[in-house]
Amino acid sequence: MYSGCSLLAAVAALSVQSSFAYVARAPRHGECKKTKVAILGAGTAGIAAARALSNSSVSDFVIIEYNDRVGGRVTQTNFGRKKDGSPYVVELGANWIQGLGSPGGPQNPVWTMAQKYGLKNTFSDYNSILTYDESGYNNYSSLLAEYQAAWDKASIKAGRMLADNIQDETARAGLSLAGWNPKHSDMHRQAVEWWSWDWDAALTPEESSLIFGAAGNNLTFNQFSDQNNMVIDPRGYRHIIEQESRTFLGPNDRRLLLKTQVTNITYSDDGVTVHTSDGSCISAAYAICTFSLGVLQNEAVGFAPPLPEWKRTAVSKFSMGTYTKLFMQFNETFWPGDTQYLLYASPTKRGYFPMWESLSGEGFLRGSNILFATVTGDESYRLEQQTDEQTKGEMMAVLRQMFPNVTVPEPTAFLYPRWTSTPWAYGSYSNWPIGTTLEMHQNLRANTGRLWFAGEATSAEYFGFVHGAWFEGVEAGAHVAALVQKRCARVHNVGQCGGRPHYDELLGTSALEEYNALNGWAVSSFYRSS
């Protein structure tokens, strides 16, 4: 983050320069604009939903977006300087196309769009890694294979658990039972585990479901492919979302309301009214809410009537992770420029600036002298609460441990976002927690009256991924288009009529009569205080 600037300011500064800036005027104060479908949010899911409506010949819709751009959490900013004085472009949010697809197999739609629009990207080689600790370079890379062997075993077990309806367990338990159980003081193994789990999930194995963590990994990397490509396009990753929106939106299209903050949503079985901060409103037959899970959890928008308990429970139970990239530019590349990843094991704290990635090498932003670190979860929250100077000082101390024989210079540019406190996101992406069943997740997806929901968090198969948001937006758009046209939708080659199912009450696995002495429960569960 630029010193003294917020993420929103950095994004806004970039957006002013963008050639993609539909700014449609909202209705005058007190008026309610009428439309068939209101789409709340112009991120990946919102644009996918609008595209699905348009492809179904439903053109009467309005997209309402907080920012002055489309793309949502797929966003970039200018950073540092090239030799000619112009800035580089770095991704603040989503950065990778994950699971590209294979010849003759299913294709990841994000990869398809990247190819369609010539999005510049580079293969992420996870074998290009060096390992460090407080003493400098220290080769403990053999532990990566040790973790992978345990994860392969745990993943196979997770598949059996899903198929046989066995109770879920944490990813920590699954890994431990598969032979990976690092001591808290074994900081090399802790760093390897962070690289292998937290770096993807944005939360720890203790906080994550084994069954759905394994299933989500399998469905992306085994169904599509295990290849990940980093986007390094100067137009930004969101260029593909912008371009897709242009297939159905024209310049200054009045159906796209940018810089418009939704404050309240009134919904029923007859329609939805969306109220905005400028006092205006949009009255729609249907609405598709694509707000992030973080926005829903933080109650940043009011609902009338309040969302039903089954929906609020589902929103509360699912997890929103935070993934923070911290960018530094130097006047030289003092680290191994031909290595993509540098893994650091702190001597005292798991997840303390563990991952460093070079953008200065071949195929990336060659010669940029840009290095960025990644933290997740609690470390993201901690860093968001302190100043840039404090964080930069901590990072410089780590770099000087990693490279004790080098005079590490001060950075010429420094930046990181505060995703957890960004009011239109409140986090980076979702993660499936232990204790959440498929039925509970379905309650997160299910509509309430004519108010529908879509986003990466509502994807049971691809939660946390950009393609998950795209798939969910397309599906919600197709459903709502069918309702508008009074027909059944065809989703995944299955005819679906009406709304999505939900579960008012989800039962546990232990009946009341099983709370007995034989099961170690010898007391009454219903004592009342006197």
C-alpha positions as CSV (number, residue, x, y, z in Angstrom):
1,M,0.0,0.0,0.0
2,Y,1.2,3.5,-0.8
3,S,2.0,5.2,2.5
4,G,-1.0,7.0,3.9
5,C,-3.3,5.7,1.1
6,S,-6.1,3.2,1.3
7,L,-6.7,0.3,-1.0
8,L,-9.8,2.1,-2.3
9,A,-7.9,5.2,-3.1
10,A,-5.2,3.2,-5.0
11,V,-7.9,1.4,-7.0
12,A,-9.7,4.6,-7.7
13,A,-6.6,6.3,-9.0
14,L,-6.1,3.5,-11.4
15,S,-9.7,3.4,-12.6
16,V,-9.6,7.1,-13.6
17,Q,-6.9,6.2,-16.1
18,S,-8.8,3.2,-17.4
19,S,-10.5,3.3,-20.8
20,F,-13.2,1.1,-19.4
21,A,-15.4,3.4,-17.3
22,Y,-19.1,3.2,-17.9
23,V,-20.6,5.7,-15.5
24,A,-24.3,5.5,-15.9
25,R,-26.3,8.1,-13.8
26,A,-28.4,6.7,-11.0
27,P,-32.1,7.6,-10.8
28,R,-32.9,11.0,-9.1
29,H,-33.5,11.1,-5.4
30,G,-36.7,9.4,-4.4
31,E,-37.3,7.7,-7.7
32,C,-37.4,3.9,-8.1
33,K,-36.0,2.7,-11.4
34,K,-38.0,-0.4,-12.6
35,T,-36.3,-3.4,-14.1
36,K,-36.8,-7.1,-14.5
37,V,-33.5,-8.1,-12.8
38,A,-31.2,-6.2,-10.5
39,I,-27.7,-7.6,-10.3
40,L,-25.9,-6.5,-7.1
41,G,-22.1,-6.3,-7.8
42,A,-20.1,-6.2,-11.0
43,G,-17.5,-8.7,-10.0
44,T,-16.8,-12.0,-11.8
45,A,-20.2,-13.5,-10.7
46,G,-22.2,-10.4,-11.4
47,I,-20.8,-10.0,-15.0
48,A,-21.3,-13.7,-15.6
49,A,-24.9,-13.5,-14.4
50,A,-25.6,-10.5,-16.6
51,R,-24.0,-12.3,-19.6
52,A,-26.2,-15.3,-18.9
53,L,-29.3,-13.1,-18.9
54,S,-28.3,-11.4,-22.1
55,N,-27.6,-14.8,-23.8
56,S,-31.1,-15.8,-22.8
57,S,-32.5,-12.7,-24.4
58,V,-33.3,-10.9,-21.1
59,S,-31.9,-7.4,-21.6
60,D,-34.0,-5.6,-19.0
61,F,-31.5,-5.7,-16.1
62,V,-29.5,-3.2,-14.1
63,I,-26.0,-4.0,-12.5
64,I,-25.3,-2.0,-9.4
65,E,-21.6,-1.7,-8.4
66,Y,-19.9,0.0,-5.4
67,N,-16.7,0.8,-7.3
68,D,-16.1,2.8,-10.4
69,R,-15.1,-0.3,-12.3
70,V,-16.1,-3.9,-12.9
71,G,-14.1,-6.9,-11.7
72,G,-14.7,-6.9,-7.9
73,R,-11.8,-8.7,-6.1
74,V,-10.1,-9.2,-9.4
75,T,-8.3,-5.9,-9.4
76,Q,-4.9,-4.4,-10.0
77,T,-3.0,-1.1,-9.3
78,N,0.1,0.7,-10.6
79,F,3.2,0.1,-8.6
80,G,6.9,1.2,-8.7
81,R,8.6,2.6,-11.8
82,K,10.1,1.2,-15.0
83,K,13.3,2.8,-16.4
84,D,11.2,5.1,-18.5
85,G,9.3,6.3,-15.4
86,S,6.0,4.6,-16.2
87,P,4.6,2.2,-13.5
88,Y,4.3,-1.5,-13.5
89,V,0.9,-3.2,-12.9
90,V,0.5,-5.7,-10.0
91,E,-2.5,-7.6,-8.9
92,L,-4.0,-6.8,-5.5
93,G,-6.5,-9.6,-5.6
94,A,-6.8,-12.7,-7.7
95,N,-3.5,-13.4,-9.5
96,W,-3.6,-16.9,-11.0
97,I,-5.6,-18.9,-13.5
98,Q,-5.8,-22.2,-11.7
99,G,-6.4,-25.5,-13.4
100,L,-6.2,-24.6,-17.1
101,G,-7.8,-27.6,-18.7
102,S,-6.5,-30.4,-20.8
103,P,-6.9,-31.5,-24.5
104,G,-10.2,-33.2,-25.0
105,G,-11.1,-32.6,-21.3
106,P,-13.3,-30.0,-19.6
107,Q,-12.0,-26.4,-19.9
108,N,-11.7,-23.8,-17.2
109,P,-13.8,-20.9,-18.5
110,V,-11.3,-18.4,-17.1
111,W,-8.5,-20.0,-19.1
112,T,-10.8,-19.9,-22.2
113,M,-11.4,-16.2,-21.7
114,A,-7.7,-15.6,-21.1
115,Q,-6.9,-17.2,-24.4
116,K,-9.7,-15.3,-26.1
117,Y,-8.5,-11.9,-25.0
118,G,-4.7,-12.6,-25.1
119,L,-4.2,-12.2,-21.4
120,K,-0.5,-12.3,-20.7
121,N,0.4,-15.0,-18.1
122,T,3.3,-17.2,-17.1
123,F,3.6,-20.7,-15.8
124,S,4.1,-21.0,-12.0
125,D,6.8,-23.6,-11.5
126,Y,6.4,-24.8,-7.9
127,N,9.7,-26.8,-8.3
128,S,11.5,-23.5,-8.7
129,I,11.8,-22.9,-4.9
130,L,14.6,-22.3,-2.4
131,T,14.2,-22.6,1.3
132,Y,15.5,-20.3,4.0
133,D,15.4,-19.7,7.8
134,E,16.9,-17.2,10.2
135,S,20.4,-18.4,9.3
136,G,20.0,-17.8,5.6
137,Y,19.7,-20.4,2.9
138,N,18.9,-23.8,4.4
139,N,17.8,-26.7,2.2
140,Y,14.9,-28.4,3.8
141,S,13.0,-28.8,0.5
142,S,12.9,-32.6,0.9
143,L,10.1,-31.9,3.4
144,L,7.8,-30.8,0.5
145,A,7.7,-34.4,-0.8
146,E,7.1,-35.7,2.7
147,Y,4.0,-33.4,3.1
148,Q,2.8,-34.3,-0.4
149,A,2.9,-38.0,0.4
150,A,0.8,-37.5,3.5
151,W,-1.6,-35.2,1.7
152,D,-2.1,-37.8,-1.1
153,K,-3.0,-40.4,1.5
154,A,-5.3,-38.0,3.4
155,S,-7.0,-36.9,0.1
156,I,-7.8,-40.5,-0.8
157,K,-9.3,-41.0,2.6
158,A,-11.4,-37.9,2.2
159,G,-12.8,-39.3,-1.0
160,R,-13.9,-42.4,0.8
161,M,-15.4,-40.4,3.6
162,L,-17.5,-38.4,1.1
163,A,-18.6,-41.5,-0.7
164,D,-19.5,-43.4,2.4
165,N,-21.1,-40.4,4.3
166,I,-18.5,-40.6,7.1
167,Q,-18.3,-37.6,9.5
168,D,-15.9,-34.9,8.3
169,E,-12.8,-34.0,10.2
170,T,-10.3,-31.1,10.1
171,A,-7.6,-31.1,7.5
172,R,-5.2,-31.1,10.5
173,A,-6.7,-34.4,11.7
174,G,-6.5,-35.9,8.2
175,L,-2.9,-34.9,7.7
176,S,-1.9,-36.1,11.2
177,L,-3.5,-39.5,10.7
178,A,-1.7,-39.7,7.3
179,G,1.7,-39.2,9.0
180,W,2.2,-35.5,8.8
181,N,2.1,-34.1,12.3
182,P,4.7,-31.4,12.8
183,K,5.6,-30.3,16.2
184,H,4.9,-26.6,16.9
185,S,8.6,-26.0,17.4
186,D,9.5,-27.7,14.0
187,M,9.6,-24.4,12.1
188,H,10.8,-26.0,8.8
189,R,7.9,-28.3,8.7
190,Q,5.6,-25.5,9.8
191,A,6.8,-23.4,6.8
192,V,6.3,-26.3,4.4
193,E,2.8,-26.8,5.7
194,W,2.0,-23.2,5.2
195,W,3.2,-23.3,1.7
196,S,1.2,-26.5,1.0
197,W,-2.0,-25.6,2.7
198,D,-2.5,-22.0,4.0
199,W,-1.1,-20.5,0.9
200,D,-4.0,-21.9,-1.0
201,A,-6.8,-22.0,1.6
202,A,-5.9,-18.6,3.3
203,L,-6.7,-20.3,6.6
204,T,-5.0,-23.1,8.6
205,P,-5.6,-26.9,8.5
206,E,-7.3,-26.6,11.9
207,E,-9.9,-24.3,10.4
208,S,-10.6,-26.3,7.3
209,S,-12.7,-29.3,6.2
210,L,-10.7,-32.3,5.1
211,I,-13.5,-33.7,2.9
212,F,-14.3,-30.4,1.1
213,G,-10.8,-29.2,1.1
214,A,-9.7,-32.3,-0.8
215,A,-12.8,-32.3,-3.0
216,G,-12.3,-28.7,-4.0
217,N,-8.6,-29.3,-4.8
218,N,-9.4,-32.4,-6.8
219,L,-12.2,-30.8,-8.8
220,T,-10.0,-28.0,-10.0
221,F,-6.6,-29.5,-10.3
222,N,-7.5,-33.0,-11.4
223,Q,-10.6,-32.2,-13.5
224,F,-9.0,-29.4,-15.4
225,S,-5.3,-29.7,-14.8
226,D,-2.6,-29.1,-12.1
227,Q,-1.1,-26.2,-14.0
228,N,-1.3,-22.7,-12.5
229,N,-0.4,-19.6,-14.5
230,M,0.3,-16.2,-13.0
231,V,-1.3,-13.2,-14.8
232,I,1.2,-10.5,-15.5
233,D,-0.8,-8.5,-18.1
234,P,-0.3,-4.7,-18.0
235,R,-4.1,-4.4,-18.6
236,G,-4.7,-6.4,-15.4
237,Y,-6.4,-9.7,-14.8
238,R,-9.8,-8.0,-14.8
239,H,-9.3,-7.2,-18.4
240,I,-11.1,-10.4,-19.3
241,I,-14.1,-9.5,-17.1
242,E,-14.2,-6.0,-18.7
243,Q,-14.1,-7.5,-22.2
244,E,-16.8,-10.0,-21.4
245,S,-19.0,-7.2,-20.1
246,R,-18.5,-5.4,-23.4
247,T,-20.2,-8.2,-25.3
248,F,-23.5,-7.1,-23.9
249,L,-23.0,-3.6,-22.5
250,G,-22.3,-0.6,-24.7
251,P,-20.3,2.6,-23.8
252,N,-22.1,4.6,-21.1
253,D,-24.7,1.8,-20.8
254,R,-27.4,3.0,-18.5
255,R,-27.8,-0.6,-17.2
256,L,-24.5,-0.3,-15.3
257,L,-24.6,1.9,-12.3
258,L,-21.0,2.4,-11.0
259,K,-20.1,4.2,-7.8
260,T,-23.4,3.2,-6.4
261,Q,-23.5,1.8,-2.8
262,V,-26.4,-0.6,-1.9
263,T,-27.6,0.0,1.7
264,N,-30.8,-2.0,2.0
265,I,-32.6,-4.7,0.2
266,T,-36.3,-5.4,0.6
267,Y,-37.4,-8.7,-0.8
268,S,-40.5,-10.9,-1.0
269,D,-42.2,-13.5,-3.2
270,D,-43.4,-10.7,-5.5
271,G,-40.2,-8.7,-6.1
272,V,-37.1,-7.0,-4.7
273,T,-36.4,-3.3,-4.0
274,V,-32.8,-2.2,-3.8
275,H,-32.0,1.1,-1.9
276,T,-28.8,3.0,-2.4
277,S,-26.8,5.5,-0.4
278,D,-27.9,8.4,-2.5
279,G,-31.5,7.9,-1.6
280,S,-32.6,6.3,-4.9
281,C,-33.9,2.8,-5.4
282,I,-34.3,0.1,-8.0
283,S,-37.5,-2.0,-8.1
284,A,-37.0,-5.4,-9.8
285,A,-38.9,-8.6,-10.4
286,Y,-35.8,-10.5,-9.3
287,A,-32.4,-9.7,-7.9
288,I,-29.1,-11.6,-7.9
289,C,-26.9,-10.7,-4.9
290,T,-23.2,-11.3,-5.7
291,F,-21.8,-9.6,-2.7
292,S,-18.8,-11.3,-1.1
293,L,-19.3,-13.6,1.9
294,G,-17.4,-11.0,4.0
295,V,-19.9,-8.3,3.1
296,L,-22.8,-10.6,4.2
297,Q,-21.1,-11.6,7.4
298,N,-20.3,-8.0,8.3
299,E,-23.9,-7.0,7.7
300,A,-22.8,-4.2,5.5
301,V,-26.2,-4.3,3.8
302,G,-29.6,-4.4,5.5
303,F,-32.3,-6.9,4.5
304,A,-36.0,-6.5,5.1
305,P,-37.4,-8.7,6.2
306,P,-34.2,-10.0,8.0
307,L,-32.8,-13.0,6.2
308,P,-34.3,-16.3,7.5
309,E,-32.4,-18.1,10.2
310,W,-31.4,-20.9,7.9
311,K,-29.7,-18.4,5.6
312,R,-28.1,-16.4,8.4
313,T,-26.7,-19.6,9.9
314,A,-25.2,-20.6,6.6
315,V,-23.6,-17.2,6.1
316,S,-22.2,-17.3,9.6
317,K,-20.9,-20.8,9.4
318,F,-18.9,-20.5,6.2
319,S,-15.4,-19.0,6.4
320,M,-13.9,-15.9,4.8
321,G,-10.1,-15.9,4.5
322,T,-7.7,-13.1,3.9
323,Y,-4.7,-13.4,1.5
324,T,-2.4,-10.4,1.5
325,K,0.4,-9.7,-1.0
326,L,3.0,-7.2,0.1
327,F,4.9,-5.7,-2.8
328,M,8.5,-4.2,-2.7
329,Q,10.6,-2.7,-5.5
330,F,14.3,-2.3,-5.1
331,N,17.0,-0.7,-7.1
332,E,18.5,-4.1,-7.7
333,T,17.6,-7.8,-7.7
334,F,19.7,-9.1,-4.8
335,W,17.9,-12.4,-4.5
336,P,18.3,-15.4,-6.9
337,G,16.6,-13.9,-9.9
338,D,16.0,-17.2,-11.7
339,T,14.0,-18.7,-8.8
340,Q,10.3,-18.1,-8.6
341,Y,9.7,-18.9,-4.9
342,L,11.6,-18.3,-1.7
343,L,10.2,-20.1,1.4
344,Y,11.2,-18.7,4.8
345,A,10.8,-20.4,8.1
346,S,10.6,-18.0,11.0
347,P,12.3,-19.3,14.2
348,T,9.4,-18.3,16.4
349,K,6.2,-17.8,14.4
350,R,4.3,-19.9,11.9
351,G,3.2,-18.0,8.8
352,Y,5.5,-15.0,9.5
353,F,6.3,-13.7,6.0
354,P,6.8,-17.3,4.8
355,M,6.5,-16.8,1.0
356,W,8.4,-14.5,-1.2
357,E,7.9,-14.4,-5.0
358,S,10.2,-12.8,-7.5
359,L,8.6,-10.9,-10.4
360,S,12.0,-9.9,-11.8
361,G,12.8,-13.1,-13.6
362,E,12.3,-14.3,-17.2
363,G,8.6,-14.5,-18.2
364,F,7.4,-12.2,-15.5
365,L,8.2,-8.4,-15.1
366,R,11.8,-9.0,-16.1
367,G,14.3,-6.6,-14.6
368,S,11.6,-5.0,-12.4
369,N,13.4,-5.7,-9.2
370,I,10.0,-6.4,-7.6
371,L,9.6,-9.0,-4.9
372,F,6.4,-9.7,-3.0
373,A,5.6,-11.6,0.2
374,T,2.4,-13.3,1.1
375,V,0.7,-13.7,4.5
376,T,-2.7,-15.1,5.3
377,G,-5.2,-15.3,8.2
378,D,-4.1,-13.9,11.5
379,E,-1.0,-12.4,10.1
380,S,-3.1,-10.6,7.5
381,Y,-5.3,-9.2,10.2
382,R,-2.3,-8.1,12.3
383,L,-0.6,-6.3,9.5
384,E,-3.8,-4.5,8.5
385,Q,-3.7,-2.9,11.9
386,Q,-0.2,-1.4,11.7
387,T,1.4,1.2,9.5
388,D,3.3,0.6,6.3
389,E,6.5,1.6,8.0
390,Q,6.1,-0.9,10.7
391,T,5.3,-3.7,8.3
392,K,8.2,-2.7,6.0
393,G,10.6,-2.8,8.9
394,E,9.5,-6.3,9.8
395,M,9.9,-7.4,6.2
396,M,13.4,-5.9,5.9
397,A,14.5,-7.7,9.0
398,V,13.4,-11.0,7.5
399,L,15.2,-10.3,4.2
400,R,18.4,-9.5,6.1
401,Q,18.1,-12.9,7.8
402,M,17.5,-14.7,4.5
403,F,20.5,-12.9,2.8
404,P,23.0,-12.3,5.6
405,N,25.9,-11.9,3.1
406,V,24.1,-9.2,1.1
407,T,23.6,-5.5,1.9
408,V,19.8,-5.4,1.5
409,P,18.9,-1.9,0.3
410,E,15.8,0.0,1.3
411,P,12.9,-0.5,-1.1
412,T,12.1,2.3,-3.6
413,A,8.3,1.4,-3.5
414,F,6.1,-0.5,-1.1
415,L,2.4,-1.4,-1.1
416,Y,-0.1,-3.8,0.4
417,P,-3.9,-3.9,0.5
418,R,-6.1,-4.2,3.6
419,W,-8.7,-6.6,2.4
420,T,-10.3,-7.4,5.7
421,S,-11.2,-3.7,6.2
422,T,-12.2,-3.0,2.6
423,P,-16.0,-2.3,2.9
424,W,-17.0,-3.9,-0.4
425,A,-15.0,-7.1,0.2
426,Y,-14.2,-7.7,3.9
427,G,-11.7,-10.5,3.0
428,S,-10.2,-12.2,0.0
429,Y,-12.1,-15.4,-0.6
430,S,-14.0,-18.2,1.1
431,N,-12.9,-21.5,2.7
432,W,-14.9,-24.5,3.7
433,P,-14.8,-25.0,7.5
434,I,-15.2,-28.1,9.5
435,G,-18.8,-28.8,10.5
436,T,-20.4,-27.4,7.4
437,T,-22.2,-30.1,5.4
438,L,-23.2,-29.9,1.7
439,E,-26.8,-29.2,2.8
440,M,-25.6,-26.3,5.0
441,H,-23.7,-24.9,2.1
442,Q,-26.8,-25.3,-0.1
443,N,-28.5,-22.9,2.3
444,L,-25.8,-20.4,1.5
445,R,-26.7,-20.8,-2.2
446,A,-30.5,-20.9,-1.9
447,N,-32.7,-18.0,-2.9
448,T,-35.0,-16.2,-0.4
449,G,-38.1,-15.3,-2.3
450,R,-37.1,-13.5,-5.4
451,L,-33.6,-12.7,-4.1
452,W,-30.9,-15.0,-5.5
453,F,-27.3,-15.4,-4.4
454,A,-24.1,-16.1,-6.4
455,G,-20.3,-15.8,-6.0
456,E,-17.3,-17.9,-5.4
457,A,-18.5,-18.7,-1.9
458,T,-21.7,-20.2,-3.2
459,S,-19.8,-22.7,-5.3
460,A,-19.7,-26.1,-3.6
461,E,-17.3,-27.4,-6.2
462,Y,-15.0,-24.4,-6.8
463,F,-15.3,-22.1,-3.7
464,G,-12.4,-19.7,-3.4
465,F,-11.6,-19.8,-7.2
466,V,-12.3,-17.2,-9.9
467,H,-13.9,-19.9,-12.0
468,G,-16.2,-20.8,-9.1
469,A,-17.5,-17.2,-9.2
470,W,-18.0,-17.4,-13.0
471,F,-19.8,-20.8,-12.9
472,E,-22.1,-19.6,-10.1
473,G,-22.9,-16.3,-11.9
474,V,-23.8,-18.2,-15.1
475,E,-26.0,-20.6,-13.2
476,A,-27.9,-18.0,-11.2
477,G,-28.3,-15.9,-14.4
478,A,-29.7,-18.9,-16.3
479,H,-32.1,-19.7,-13.4
480,V,-33.5,-16.2,-13.1
481,A,-33.8,-15.8,-16.9
482,A,-36.0,-18.9,-16.9
483,L,-38.1,-17.5,-14.1
484,V,-38.5,-14.2,-16.0
485,Q,-39.5,-16.1,-19.1
486,K,-41.8,-18.4,-17.1
487,R,-40.0,-21.6,-18.1
488,C,-37.8,-24.2,-16.5
489,A,-34.0,-23.7,-16.5
490,R,-31.6,-26.3,-17.8
491,V,-28.6,-26.4,-15.6
492,H,-25.9,-29.1,-16.0
493,N,-28.3,-30.8,-18.5
494,V,-30.9,-31.2,-15.7
495,G,-34.2,-29.4,-15.9
496,Q,-34.8,-27.2,-12.8
497,C,-38.0,-25.3,-12.2
498,G,-38.6,-22.6,-9.6
499,G,-36.2,-21.7,-6.8
500,R,-33.3,-23.6,-5.3
501,P,-34.0,-26.0,-2.4
502,H,-33.1,-25.1,1.1
503,Y,-33.2,-26.8,4.5
504,D,-35.1,-25.2,7.4
505,E,-33.5,-27.5,9.9
506,L,-30.4,-29.6,9.7
507,L,-30.1,-32.6,12.1
508,G,-26.9,-33.7,13.8
509,T,-25.6,-37.2,13.9
510,S,-26.5,-38.1,17.5
511,A,-30.1,-38.7,18.5
512,L,-31.1,-37.5,22.0
513,E,-31.4,-41.1,23.3
514,E,-27.7,-41.6,22.4
515,Y,-26.7,-39.1,25.0
516,N,-26.2,-41.8,27.6
517,A,-23.7,-43.3,30.0
518,L,-22.5,-45.8,27.4
519,N,-21.5,-42.9,25.2
520,G,-19.8,-41.1,28.1
521,W,-22.8,-38.7,28.7
522,A,-24.1,-39.7,32.2
523,V,-25.8,-36.4,33.1
524,S,-28.8,-34.5,32.0
525,S,-28.4,-32.0,29.2
526,F,-31.2,-29.8,30.5
527,Y,-30.2,-28.5,34.0
528,R,-31.5,-25.0,34.6
529,S,-29.8,-22.5,36.8
530,S,-31.8,-21.7,39.9
